[in-house]
Amino acid sequence: MKSSTSAAGQKRLGQPPKVLSGSRQRRQLLVVDDDLCMRESAALYLMQKGYACTTSENAVEAVEQLKRNRFDLIITDLHMPEMDGMALLEWTKARWPHTKVMIITGDTDVEVESHAVEQGVDSYLTKPFSLDRFLREVDGCLMDYRSDREVNPEGLPSTAASCGT
């Protein structure tokens, strides 16, 4: 799969489909995973379903992207070097409590899941999972999303640039 980098340094995958599903149109997703195959295959699948996706190979890079752009949903792996998905969840919810966050992990520890719920995770998906279940979880996270409810203490853009730019 071809990946490109925009002027802002963000990694973008391909072009979003020309015809987008109404409920998915203009939804900006950030997929964060240190596993290249998981990250790019998840983003490609979601783009085929009508979402606009940006990828990040770790949570530190994701934080830098979040400082510059707004995303409707962050999909993050739990276990990553330097900064894990739980820290990314906490950092995001402290700044933008209405931004949706989904954690994907192979970790079946109930205490970790409970901590994620306490921190405001919107979906906690344990591997392995089907693509249908993954899409239902993503759609469910965004069902009631309203960007106008966002708290934006740092004066960041209210919408992210489209993946096609």
BADRENLUM-430114 format. One line per field, with one value per atom (N, C-alpha, C): chain; residue in three letters; residue number from 1; atom name; x, y, z. Coordinates in steps of 0.1 Angstrom, whole numbers, padded with zeros to 4 digits. Layout:
BEGIN
ch: [A,...] $
aa: [ALA,...] $
i: [NUM,...] $
at: [CA,...] $
u: [X,...] $
v: [Y,...] $
w: [Z,...] $
This chain:
BEGIN
ch: [A,A,A,A,A,A,A,A,A,A,A,A,A,A,A,A,A,A,A,A,A,A,A,A,A,A,A,A,A,A,A,A,A,A,A,A,A,A,A,A,A,A,A,A,A,A,A,A,A,A,A,A,A,A,A,A,A,A,A,A,A,A,A,A,A,A,A,A,A,A,A,A,A,A,A,A,A,A,A,A,A,A,A,A,A,A,A,A,A,A,A,A,A,A,A,A,A,A,A,A,A,A,A,A,A,A,A,A,A,A,A,A,A,A,A,A,A,A,A,A,A,A,A,A,A,A,A,A,A,A,A,A,A,A,A,A,A,A,A,A,A,A,A,A,A,A,A,A,A,A,A,A,A,A,A,A,A,A,A,A,A,A,A,A,A,A,A,A,A,A,A,A,A,A,A,A,A,A,A,A,A,A,A,A,A,A,A,A,A,A,A,A,A,A,A,A,A,A,A,A,A,A,A,A,A,A,A,A,A,A,A,A,A,A,A,A,A,A,A,A,A,A,A,A,A,A,A,A,A,A,A,A,A,A,A,A,A,A,A,A,A,A,A,A,A,A,A,A,A,A,A,A,A,A,A,A,A,A,A,A,A,A,A,A,A,A,A,A,A,A,A,A,A,A,A,A,A,A,A,A,A,A,A,A,A,A,A,A,A,A,A,A,A,A,A,A,A,A,A,A,A,A,A,A,A,A,A,A,A,A,A,A,A,A,A,A,A,A,A,A,A,A,A,A,A,A,A,A,A,A,A,A,A,A,A,A,A,A,A,A,A,A,A,A,A,A,A,A,A,A,A,A,A,A,A,A,A,A,A,A,A,A,A,A,A,A,A,A,A,A,A,A,A,A,A,A,A,A,A,A,A,A,A,A,A,A,A,A,A,A,A,A,A,A,A,A,A,A,A,A,A,A,A,A,A,A,A,A,A,A,A,A,A,A,A,A,A,A,A,A,A,A,A,A,A,A,A,A,A,A,A,A,A,A,A,A,A,A,A,A,A,A,A,A,A,A,A,A,A,A,A,A,A,A,A,A,A,A,A,A,A,A,A,A,A,A,A,A,A,A,A,A,A,A,A,A,A,A,A,A,A,A,A,A,A,A,A,A,A,A,A,A,A,A,A] $
aa: [MET,MET,MET,LYS,LYS,LYS,SER,SER,SER,SER,SER,SER,THR,THR,THR,SER,SER,SER,ALA,ALA,ALA,ALA,ALA,ALA,GLY,GLY,GLY,GLN,GLN,GLN,LYS,LYS,LYS,ARG,ARG,ARG,LEU,LEU,LEU,GLY,GLY,GLY,GLN,GLN,GLN,PRO,PRO,PRO,PRO,PRO,PRO,LYS,LYS,LYS,VAL,VAL,VAL,LEU,LEU,LEU,SER,SER,SER,GLY,GLY,GLY,SER,SER,SER,ARG,ARG,ARG,GLN,GLN,GLN,ARG,ARG,ARG,ARG,ARG,ARG,GLN,GLN,GLN,LEU,LEU,LEU,LEU,LEU,LEU,VAL,VAL,VAL,VAL,VAL,VAL,ASP,ASP,ASP,ASP,ASP,ASP,ASP,ASP,ASP,LEU,LEU,LEU,CYS,CYS,CYS,MET,MET,MET,ARG,ARG,ARG,GLU,GLU,GLU,SER,SER,SER,ALA,ALA,ALA,ALA,ALA,ALA,LEU,LEU,LEU,TYR,TYR,TYR,LEU,LEU,LEU,MET,MET,MET,GLN,GLN,GLN,LYS,LYS,LYS,GLY,GLY,GLY,TYR,TYR,TYR,ALA,ALA,ALA,CYS,CYS,CYS,THR,THR,THR,THR,THR,THR,SER,SER,SER,GLU,GLU,GLU,ASN,ASN,ASN,ALA,ALA,ALA,VAL,VAL,VAL,GLU,GLU,GLU,ALA,ALA,ALA,VAL,VAL,VAL,GLU,GLU,GLU,GLN,GLN,GLN,LEU,LEU,LEU,LYS,LYS,LYS,ARG,ARG,ARG,ASN,ASN,ASN,ARG,ARG,ARG,PHE,PHE,PHE,ASP,ASP,ASP,LEU,LEU,LEU,ILE,ILE,ILE,ILE,ILE,ILE,THR,THR,THR,ASP,ASP,ASP,LEU,LEU,LEU,HIS,HIS,HIS,MET,MET,MET,PRO,PRO,PRO,GLU,GLU,GLU,MET,MET,MET,ASP,ASP,ASP,GLY,GLY,GLY,MET,MET,MET,ALA,ALA,ALA,LEU,LEU,LEU,LEU,LEU,LEU,GLU,GLU,GLU,TRP,TRP,TRP,THR,THR,THR,LYS,LYS,LYS,ALA,ALA,ALA,ARG,ARG,ARG,TRP,TRP,TRP,PRO,PRO,PRO,HIS,HIS,HIS,THR,THR,THR,LYS,LYS,LYS,VAL,VAL,VAL,MET,MET,MET,ILE,ILE,ILE,ILE,ILE,ILE,THR,THR,THR,GLY,GLY,GLY,ASP,ASP,ASP,THR,THR,THR,ASP,ASP,ASP,VAL,VAL,VAL,GLU,GLU,GLU,VAL,VAL,VAL,GLU,GLU,GLU,SER,SER,SER,HIS,HIS,HIS,ALA,ALA,ALA,VAL,VAL,VAL,GLU,GLU,GLU,GLN,GLN,GLN,GLY,GLY,GLY,VAL,VAL,VAL,ASP,ASP,ASP,SER,SER,SER,TYR,TYR,TYR,LEU,LEU,LEU,THR,THR,THR,LYS,LYS,LYS,PRO,PRO,PRO,PHE,PHE,PHE,SER,SER,SER,LEU,LEU,LEU,ASP,ASP,ASP,ARG,ARG,ARG,PHE,PHE,PHE,LEU,LEU,LEU,ARG,ARG,ARG,GLU,GLU,GLU,VAL,VAL,VAL,ASP,ASP,ASP,GLY,GLY,GLY,CYS,CYS,CYS,LEU,LEU,LEU,MET,MET,MET,ASP,ASP,ASP,TYR,TYR,TYR,ARG,ARG,ARG,SER,SER,SER,ASP,ASP,ASP,ARG,ARG,ARG,GLU,GLU,GLU,VAL,VAL,VAL,ASN,ASN,ASN,PRO,PRO,PRO,GLU,GLU,GLU,GLY,GLY,GLY,LEU,LEU,LEU,PRO,PRO,PRO,SER,SER,SER,THR,THR,THR,ALA,ALA,ALA,ALA,ALA,ALA,SER,SER,SER,CYS,CYS,CYS,GLY,GLY,GLY,THR,THR,THR] $
i: [1,1,1,2,2,2,3,3,3,4,4,4,5,5,5,6,6,6,7,7,7,8,8,8,9,9,9,10,10,10,11,11,11,12,12,12,13,13,13,14,14,14,15,15,15,16,16,16,17,17,17,18,18,18,19,19,19,20,20,20,21,21,21,22,22,22,23,23,23,24,24,24,25,25,25,26,26,26,27,27,27,28,28,28,29,29,29,30,30,30,31,31,31,32,32,32,33,33,33,34,34,34,35,35,35,36,36,36,37,37,37,38,38,38,39,39,39,40,40,40,41,41,41,42,42,42,43,43,43,44,44,44,45,45,45,46,46,46,47,47,47,48,48,48,49,49,49,50,50,50,51,51,51,52,52,52,53,53,53,54,54,54,55,55,55,56,56,56,57,57,57,58,58,58,59,59,59,60,60,60,61,61,61,62,62,62,63,63,63,64,64,64,65,65,65,66,66,66,67,67,67,68,68,68,69,69,69,70,70,70,71,71,71,72,72,72,73,73,73,74,74,74,75,75,75,76,76,76,77,77,77,78,78,78,79,79,79,80,80,80,81,81,81,82,82,82,83,83,83,84,84,84,85,85,85,86,86,86,87,87,87,88,88,88,89,89,89,90,90,90,91,91,91,92,92,92,93,93,93,94,94,94,95,95,95,96,96,96,97,97,97,98,98,98,99,99,99,100,100,100,101,101,101,102,102,102,103,103,103,104,104,104,105,105,105,106,106,106,107,107,107,108,108,108,109,109,109,110,110,110,111,111,111,112,112,112,113,113,113,114,114,114,115,115,115,116,116,116,117,117,117,118,118,118,119,119,119,120,120,120,121,121,121,122,122,122,123,123,123,124,124,124,125,125,125,126,126,126,127,127,127,128,128,128,129,129,129,130,130,130,131,131,131,132,132,132,133,133,133,134,134,134,135,135,135,136,136,136,137,137,137,138,138,138,139,139,139,140,140,140,141,141,141,142,142,142,143,143,143,144,144,144,145,145,145,146,146,146,147,147,147,148,148,148,149,149,149,150,150,150,151,151,151,152,152,152,153,153,153,154,154,154,155,155,155,156,156,156,157,157,157,158,158,158,159,159,159,160,160,160,161,161,161,162,162,162,163,163,163,164,164,164,165,165,165] $
at: [N,CA,C,N,CA,C,N,CA,C,N,CA,C,N,CA,C,N,CA,C,N,CA,C,N,CA,C,N,CA,C,N,CA,C,N,CA,C,N,CA,C,N,CA,C,N,CA,C,N,CA,C,N,CA,C,N,CA,C,N,CA,C,N,CA,C,N,CA,C,N,CA,C,N,CA,C,N,CA,C,N,CA,C,N,CA,C,N,CA,C,N,CA,C,N,CA,C,N,CA,C,N,CA,C,N,CA,C,N,CA,C,N,CA,C,N,CA,C,N,CA,C,N,CA,C,N,CA,C,N,CA,C,N,CA,C,N,CA,C,N,CA,C,N,CA,C,N,CA,C,N,CA,C,N,CA,C,N,CA,C,N,CA,C,N,CA,C,N,CA,C,N,CA,C,N,CA,C,N,CA,C,N,CA,C,N,CA,C,N,CA,C,N,CA,C,N,CA,C,N,CA,C,N,CA,C,N,CA,C,N,CA,C,N,CA,C,N,CA,C,N,CA,C,N,CA,C,N,CA,C,N,CA,C,N,CA,C,N,CA,C,N,CA,C,N,CA,C,N,CA,C,N,CA,C,N,CA,C,N,CA,C,N,CA,C,N,CA,C,N,CA,C,N,CA,C,N,CA,C,N,CA,C,N,CA,C,N,CA,C,N,CA,C,N,CA,C,N,CA,C,N,CA,C,N,CA,C,N,CA,C,N,CA,C,N,CA,C,N,CA,C,N,CA,C,N,CA,C,N,CA,C,N,CA,C,N,CA,C,N,CA,C,N,CA,C,N,CA,C,N,CA,C,N,CA,C,N,CA,C,N,CA,C,N,CA,C,N,CA,C,N,CA,C,N,CA,C,N,CA,C,N,CA,C,N,CA,C,N,CA,C,N,CA,C,N,CA,C,N,CA,C,N,CA,C,N,CA,C,N,CA,C,N,CA,C,N,CA,C,N,CA,C,N,CA,C,N,CA,C,N,CA,C,N,CA,C,N,CA,C,N,CA,C,N,CA,C,N,CA,C,N,CA,C,N,CA,C,N,CA,C,N,CA,C,N,CA,C,N,CA,C,N,CA,C,N,CA,C,N,CA,C,N,CA,C,N,CA,C,N,CA,C,N,CA,C,N,CA,C,N,CA,C,N,CA,C,N,CA,C,N,CA,C,N,CA,C,N,CA,C,N,CA,C,N,CA,C,N,CA,C,N,CA,C,N,CA,C,N,CA,C,N,CA,C,N,CA,C,N,CA,C,N,CA,C,N,CA,C,N,CA,C,N,CA,C,N,CA,C,N,CA,C,N,CA,C] $
u: [0008,0000,0009,0005,0013,0009,0019,0017,0024,0018,0024,0024,0032,0033,0029,0020,0016,0026,0023,0032,0033,0023,0023,0030,0035,0042,0034,0021,0012,0012,0012,0011,-0003,-0005,-0019,-0019,-0030,-0031,-0040,-0035,-0043,-0053,-0064,-0074,-0087,-0095,-0108,-0117,-0127,-0135,-0143,-0146,-0153,-0167,-0174,-0187,-0187,-0190,-0189,-0203,-0203,-0215,-0219,-0232,-0236,-0232,-0233,-0229,-0214,-0207,-0192,-0185,-0192,-0186,-0180,-0168,-0161,-0156,-0157,-0153,-0138,-0130,-0116,-0111,-0104,-0100,-0084,-0079,-0064,-0062,-0055,-0052,-0037,-0035,-0022,-0019,-0008,-0003,0011,0019,0033,0035,0025,0025,0021,0030,0027,0015,0015,0004,-0009,-0010,-0023,-0027,-0018,-0021,-0026,-0019,-0023,-0035,-0036,-0048,-0060,-0060,-0071,-0075,-0066,-0069,-0074,-0068,-0073,-0088,-0090,-0104,-0114,-0110,-0119,-0121,-0111,-0112,-0121,-0121,-0130,-0144,-0146,-0160,-0164,-0156,-0160,-0154,-0145,-0139,-0126,-0122,-0109,-0099,-0088,-0078,-0065,-0059,-0045,-0039,-0026,-0020,-0008,-0005,0006,0012,0026,0032,0034,0032,0033,0025,0023,0015,0021,0035,0042,0039,0040,0037,0022,0013,-0001,-0004,0003,0001,0005,0016,0020,0009,0003,-0007,-0020,-0023,-0034,-0033,-0020,-0018,-0021,-0020,-0022,-0036,-0042,-0055,-0065,-0077,-0088,-0092,-0095,-0100,-0113,-0122,-0134,-0132,-0123,-0120,-0106,-0100,-0086,-0088,-0082,-0081,-0067,-0064,-0051,-0048,-0036,-0032,-0029,-0030,-0027,-0012,-0005,0009,0018,0025,0034,0046,0058,0070,0068,0075,0076,0063,0052,0039,0029,0021,0011,-0002,-0011,-0025,-0033,-0030,-0037,-0033,-0020,-0015,-0021,-0022,-0028,-0042,-0050,-0064,-0065,-0057,-0057,-0054,-0043,-0039,-0050,-0056,-0067,-0079,-0084,-0096,-0095,-0082,-0080,-0082,-0079,-0080,-0093,-0098,-0110,-0118,-0126,-0134,-0144,-0148,-0158,-0152,-0139,-0132,-0133,-0137,-0139,-0126,-0124,-0111,-0115,-0109,-0111,-0097,-0096,-0084,-0086,-0076,-0076,-0064,-0066,-0055,-0057,-0046,-0047,-0047,-0046,-0046,-0060,-0061,-0075,-0076,-0067,-0067,-0079,-0088,-0100,-0097,-0086,-0083,-0078,-0071,-0067,-0079,-0088,-0101,-0109,-0110,-0117,-0110,-0097,-0090,-0093,-0093,-0096,-0110,-0120,-0133,-0134,-0127,-0126,-0120,-0111,-0105,-0113,-0124,-0133,-0132,-0126,-0125,-0139,-0141,-0154,-0157,-0146,-0147,-0133,-0134,-0123,-0124,-0117,-0119,-0107,-0110,-0099,-0097,-0085,-0081,-0082,-0085,-0089,-0104,-0107,-0121,-0123,-0136,-0139,-0140,-0138,-0139,-0153,-0163,-0177,-0178,-0173,-0173,-0165,-0154,-0145,-0153,-0159,-0167,-0179,-0186,-0197,-0192,-0181,-0175,-0172,-0165,-0162,-0174,-0184,-0197,-0204,-0204,-0210,-0204,-0190,-0183,-0187,-0190,-0192,-0207,-0216,-0230,-0235,-0230,-0235,-0225,-0215,-0204,-0209,-0205,-0208,-0196,-0189,-0177,-0179,-0192,-0194,-0195,-0194,-0194,-0179,-0170,-0156,-0151,-0143,-0136,-0123,-0119,-0107,-0098,-0092,-0084,-0072,-0067,-0054,-0056,-0069,-0071,-0068,-0069,-0066,-0077,-0074,-0084,-0096,-0108,-0119,-0122,-0116,-0117,-0103,-0102,-0089,-0089,-0078,-0078,-0081,-0087,-0091,-0078,-0080,-0068,-0064,-0072,-0068,-0060,-0057,-0049,-0034] $
v: [-0012,0000,0012,0022,0034,0044,0050,0060,0072,0084,0096,0105,0116,0125,0139,0145,0158,0169,0181,0192,0193,0190,0190,0179,0169,0158,0146,0147,0136,0125,0113,0102,0099,0099,0097,0085,0078,0066,0069,0068,0068,0080,0079,0088,0082,0090,0085,0082,0073,0070,0082,0083,0094,0095,0084,0084,0079,0088,0084,0082,0073,0070,0082,0086,0098,0099,0089,0089,0089,0085,0084,0095,0102,0113,0124,0128,0138,0134,0122,0118,0116,0122,0121,0112,0101,0091,0091,0089,0088,0073,0066,0052,0051,0047,0047,0033,0028,0014,0013,0007,0005,-0007,-0015,-0026,-0020,-0019,-0014,-0020,-0034,-0041,-0038,-0038,-0035,-0021,-0012,0003,0005,0001,0004,-0004,-0016,-0024,-0019,-0014,-0009,0004,0013,0026,0023,0014,0011,0006,-0003,-0009,0003,0011,0022,0032,0035,0044,0038,0025,0018,0019,0021,0022,0037,0046,0060,0069,0065,0073,0079,0091,0097,0093,0088,0083,0089,0091,0095,0084,0081,0071,0077,0070,0074,0061,0060,0048,0047,0057,0057,0068,0067,0077,0091,0091,0104,0112,0105,0111,0115,0107,0110,0123,0125,0137,0149,0148,0159,0162,0152,0153,0160,0155,0161,0175,0180,0194,0203,0197,0204,0202,0191,0188,0182,0182,0176,0163,0153,0141,0137,0130,0126,0114,0105,0093,0089,0085,0080,0065,0057,0042,0039,0034,0032,0018,0013,0001,0005,-0005,-0003,-0003,-0013,-0015,-0010,0001,0007,0013,0013,0019,0034,0039,0053,0058,0057,0062,0052,0047,0036,0042,0034,0039,0044,0039,0045,0059,0062,0076,0085,0080,0087,0090,0080,0082,0093,0092,0102,0116,0117,0130,0136,0128,0133,0137,0129,0132,0144,0147,0159,0172,0171,0183,0184,0173,0172,0160,0163,0152,0145,0152,0146,0139,0140,0132,0117,0109,0095,0088,0078,0070,0055,0048,0033,0027,0018,0010,-0004,-0008,-0022,-0029,-0040,-0047,-0062,-0069,-0084,-0087,-0076,-0078,-0080,-0091,-0095,-0092,-0085,-0081,-0072,-0077,-0070,-0057,-0057,-0045,-0034,-0037,-0028,-0022,-0030,-0026,-0017,-0020,-0012,0002,0002,0015,0023,0017,0024,0030,0023,0027,0039,0038,0050,0062,0060,0072,0077,0071,0076,0070,0058,0051,0049,0051,0049,0035,0028,0014,0007,-0005,-0013,-0027,-0029,-0040,-0050,-0062,-0072,-0080,-0082,-0091,-0105,-0114,-0112,-0107,-0100,-0096,-0096,-0097,-0097,-0082,-0081,-0068,-0062,-0070,-0065,-0059,-0066,-0061,-0048,-0047,-0035,-0023,-0025,-0014,-0010,-0020,-0017,-0008,-0012,-0004,0010,0012,0025,0033,0027,0034,0038,0029,0032,0043,0044,0055,0068,0069,0081,0085,0076,0078,0091,0095,0107,0118,0117,0127,0140,0151,0164,0173,0177,0185,0198,0203,0216,0215,0203,0201,0201,0202,0201,0212,0209,0219,0221,0233,0235,0246,0242,0252,0257,0250,0255,0262,0265,0272,0264,0251,0243,0244,0240,0239,0230,0234,0226,0214,0214,0202,0199,0186,0182,0183,0184,0184,0171,0170,0157,0149,0136,0127,0129,0134,0135,0147,0156,0168,0165] $
w: [0000,0000,0000,-0008,-0009,0002,0009,0019,0014,0017,0014,0026,0026,0037,0032,0039,0035,0040,0036,0040,0055,0062,0077,0083,0075,0079,0083,0081,0084,0073,0078,0069,0064,0051,0046,0037,0037,0028,0017,0005,-0007,-0008,-0015,-0016,-0010,-0003,0001,-0011,-0009,-0021,-0025,-0038,-0044,-0039,-0036,-0031,-0017,-0007,0007,0013,0022,0029,0037,0038,0044,0059,0067,0081,0083,0073,0075,0068,0059,0051,0060,0057,0064,0078,0082,0096,0095,0103,0104,0115,0111,0120,0120,0132,0134,0139,0131,0134,0139,0152,0159,0162,0156,0159,0155,0163,0160,0150,0148,0138,0125,0115,0102,0095,0095,0089,0095,0108,0115,0112,0113,0111,0097,0087,0074,0069,0073,0069,0075,0088,0094,0087,0084,0077,0064,0056,0043,0043,0052,0053,0057,0066,0070,0058,0051,0039,0029,0027,0017,0022,0035,0041,0041,0037,0036,0046,0054,0064,0058,0063,0060,0071,0067,0078,0076,0088,0089,0099,0096,0104,0112,0123,0131,0137,0136,0141,0156,0163,0178,0184,0197,0204,0205,0205,0205,0192,0181,0168,0168,0173,0173,0181,0192,0200,0191,0184,0175,0165,0159,0149,0156,0168,0175,0179,0180,0183,0171,0159,0147,0140,0143,0136,0146,0142,0149,0143,0151,0146,0154,0147,0153,0161,0157,0164,0164,0175,0176,0178,0169,0171,0175,0187,0191,0197,0194,0200,0215,0224,0238,0241,0237,0240,0229,0231,0222,0230,0223,0230,0233,0242,0246,0253,0246,0252,0248,0257,0254,0250,0246,0242,0254,0266,0278,0280,0279,0281,0270,0258,0247,0250,0255,0258,0269,0279,0290,0285,0277,0272,0263,0255,0246,0254,0263,0270,0279,0284,0292,0284,0271,0262,0255,0250,0242,0246,0257,0263,0254,0243,0234,0222,0221,0210,0214,0204,0207,0206,0215,0215,0216,0207,0207,0209,0219,0221,0215,0208,0202,0209,0214,0221,0221,0223,0225,0240,0248,0263,0268,0275,0280,0295,0301,0315,0318,0326,0330,0337,0345,0352,0343,0332,0322,0315,0311,0305,0314,0327,0337,0338,0338,0339,0327,0315,0303,0303,0308,0310,0319,0330,0340,0333,0324,0317,0306,0303,0292,0279,0278,0265,0259,0246,0240,0235,0232,0228,0231,0236,0240,0233,0222,0213,0215,0219,0221,0208,0205,0193,0197,0188,0175,0174,0163,0160,0146,0142,0128,0122,0109,0103,0105,0105,0107,0121,0131,0145,0146,0140,0140,0134,0123,0117,0125,0131,0140,0152,0158,0169,0165,0153,0148,0146,0138,0136,0149,0158,0171,0179,0178,0185,0179,0166,0160,0158,0162,0161,0166,0178,0185,0185,0177,0178,0172,0179,0174,0177,0166,0168,0174,0174,0180,0195,0201,0215,0220,0211,0215,0224,0234,0241,0235,0231,0224,0231,0242,0250,0243,0233,0227,0213,0210,0198,0185,0185,0174,0163,0151,0141,0145,0141,0146,0137,0125,0116,0111,0108,0102,0087,0081,0066,0061,0049,0044,0040,0040,0037,0023,0014,0000,-0003,0007,0004,0006] $
